[in-house]
Amino acid sequence: MEEGMELNTEARDALRIFLGKHDFMKGCLALDLDGTALNEDRGRIYISESVEAGVKAIHDLKRPIILNTLRFPLSVINTIGIAWYEMADIPILTVLLNGSILGYIRLNGDKLEYDEIDAFPLTEHEIKLVLDGVTQLLKDKIDDILLFIYPRDWRQGEILWTPKSDRVESLRKKFVSAAVVKSTTFQQLAAELYRQEICMMSLFIDRPEDTLMAYQHSKRNSFFTRRGVDKAYGLKEMAKRLKISLADSVGAGDTEMDSFLNEVGLAVTVGRTGLSFKGKSGTVYVGSPPELGQFISLLAENARKEIHA
């Protein structure tokens, strides 16, 4: 048993009660990745043995597992794509970029690729609002801006824009996930954004938060998607397409971005208490990704017993 992986009695009881009232064979397992299904150790991201065992057990039941994460397609492919694919050898269902793109990762020959099911890009007006925010920050002499851009065309990956050309090289080394790090004029930035479909943008102010308190734009990190689109919206849209009952589903997450926990029957919060989300039928806490793995294995085991009861 992995260190720190002793599933609490409350989680076991909540799972038993949930399966007594709901049919998991009509539902799915929806998982956030970072801090939920994935472990991190000194910068290395990996899938714990218990999560691997749990995922395999759910796939043996022929129930869908949907990865619901802020990550963009290439990030999932490049970090855990092969390892996750090998656990089930079927396409990986995903809700990515805070609900703004739905699809699956599949193996094409010896390469993983992304197939889109649907996407909800920002409108021109919404792009303008982001640009207006950047303009205001620059007027307020806040130029430590990092604008992360995620086009609908997944092959472009992550694009990082900075107004300070002397930072480009250092940012390339710091943000190795970015396919492109650039510093153009504001006008060139705007033209690029309007020229294509953008699923999500993230605006990060790269300075200590306490130095921003005098400014109106004091939030260090903000995510922008189409109005009304978030992880909950994305999961609901995916469930419609797959004809999945979310009331009979289980979801797990670890931050306030994981709004999809409100939509599933049983919500599992991982590693932290006090999240505002509540599952439709119940909410439980587990201490770490390895404990979540044990919980998922128990879910599969008990769901299988319900089938044969």
HELIX and SHEET records of a PDB file:
HELIX    1   1 THR A    9  LYS A   21  1                                  13    
HELIX    2   2 PHE A   24  LYS A   26  5                                   3    
HELIX    3   3 GLU A   49  ASP A   60  1                                  12    
HELIX    4   4 PRO A   73  VAL A   76  1                                   4    
HELIX    5   5 ILE A   77  GLY A   81  3                                   5    
HELIX    6   6 ILE A   82  ALA A   88  1                                   7    
HELIX    7   7 GLU A  124  LYS A  139  1                                  16    
HELIX    8   8 TRP A  154  GLN A  156  5                                   3    
HELIX    9   9 SER A  165  ARG A  167  5                                   3    
HELIX   10  10 VAL A  168  LYS A  174  1                                   7    
HELIX   11  11 PHE A  186  ARG A  195  1                                  10    
HELIX   12  12 GLU A  209  THR A  211  5                                   3    
HELIX   13  13 LYS A  231  LEU A  242  1                                  12    
HELIX   14  14 LEU A  246  ASP A  248  5                                   3    
HELIX   15  15 SER A  259  ASN A  262  5                                   4    
HELIX   16  16 PRO A  289  HIS A  308  1                                  20    
SHEET    1   A 8 LYS A 111  ALA A 119  0                                        
SHEET    2   A 8 ILE A 101  ASN A 108 -1                                        
SHEET    3   A 8 ILE A  92  LEU A  96 -1                                        
SHEET    4   A 8 ILE A  65  ASN A  68  1                                        
SHEET    5   A 8 LEU A  29  LEU A  31  1                                        
SHEET    6   A 8 VAL A 250  GLY A 253  1                                        
SHEET    7   A 8 LEU A 266  VAL A 270  1                                        
SHEET    8   A 8 GLY A 282  VAL A 286  1                                        
SHEET    1   B 2 LEU A  38  ASP A  41  0                                        
SHEET    2   B 2 ARG A  44  ILE A  47 -1                                        
SHEET    1   C 5 ALA A 178  LYS A 182  0                                        
SHEET    2   C 5 GLU A 158  TRP A 161  1                                        
SHEET    3   C 5 ILE A 145  PRO A 151 -1                                        
SHEET    4   C 5 ILE A 198  ILE A 205 -1                                        
SHEET    5   C 5 ASN A 221  PHE A 224 -1                                        
END                                                                             
